[in-house]
Amino acid sequence: MKIWRLLLKSLLLFAILNFLLVAIAPGFGFTPSLYNALVPGRERLPFGESPAAYNLSLFDIDAMFAAHEIAVPKAADEFRVVVIGDSSIWGTLLRPDETLTGQLNTLGLQ
């Protein structure tokens, strides 16, 4: 009898938390994701075609680059390589050190 009460309470708590998340998330623009929270992300240009989400569009490429870390002035002894591409360049299903940019970084070029 105790196991059924535990299962019922767990299911009820799960349902309440899910309904709260759905009710709160749209108002705050919060989308639950592990990306860049628990899982390290990769630097990308901001992109989106939804003005409601305050995304930048391809129609304003200057703003996309201004919002990226590449806009920060580089050091005198720094040489930058910009790699632009889609998910095949980002390294879908690869660890960060296995991607094209990861391999370039491991070369330790001076």
N, C-alpha and C positions, 0 to 999 in steps of 0.2 A: 504494500500500500504506500510506503514511503517513497519508493522509486517513482511511482506514478505522480505523486505530488511534486517531486523534484522535477520531473520531465515537464509537467504542466506549468510550473513556475518558470522554468527555463524558456519554454516556448513563448509564454506570455511576455517575459522580459525582452526576449529577442524581437518579438513583434512590436512592442512599444518603442524600443530603440530604433528600429527600422523606420517606423512611422515618424518619429521625431527627426531623424536624419533627412527624410524626404521633405518634411515640413520646413525645416530650417535651411537646408542647402540652397534652394533657389533664391531665397532672400539675401543671402550673403555671398552668392557667387562661388560657393565652395563645392568643389568636386573631389570626392575622396580618391586619393591616389597614393601609392607607395613611392612613386617616382619623385626623386629629389627629397624625399622625407626619410625613408629607410633604405632605399636603393639609390646609389649615386647616379645622377643624371649626367648628360652630356650638354655642353654649351650649344645652344641652337638660336637661330634668329627667331624673334617672336613672330608668329603667323596666325592668321585666322580671318575668316570672312564674315564673322558675326559681330556687328558693331555693338550689340548689347553686351558682349563680353569684353569690351575695350581692347580688342586685338588690333594689331596693325595689319594692313592689307598690302598686297603686292603692288598696289597703286602708289605706295609711299615707301619705296625701297630705302631712301635716305634716312627716314625715321627708323626703319628696321636696323640699319647698321649703327645708327646713333645710340640705340638702346642695347647694343651688344657690347661685350667686353673688348672687342677689337677697337672701339672708339677711345679707349684709354690710351694715353700716350705711351709709347714703348720706350724701354731703356736704350741707351746708346749701343750696348753690346747685344741687343736682342734682334733676332731675325724671325719674322713671322711668315708662316705659310697658311693660307686660307684654303680650306678644302670645302667645296660646295657640292652638294649632291642630295640624293634622296636616301631612303632607308638602306640601300645597298652600301652607301658610303658611311652612314651612321653605324653600320655593323649589326643589323638585325640578327638576334640570337647569338651574338658574340659578346665576350667579356670586353670591357673597355681596352685592355691591353692587346686584344686581338684585332681591333679595328685598324683601318688604314692610318688614322691619326695616331693611334696607340703605337703602331709599328714605327712610325716616323719619330715619335717621342723617345722610343727605346734606343734609337740609333745614337742619341747623344751628340747630334751635330753641333759644331761650334762655328 
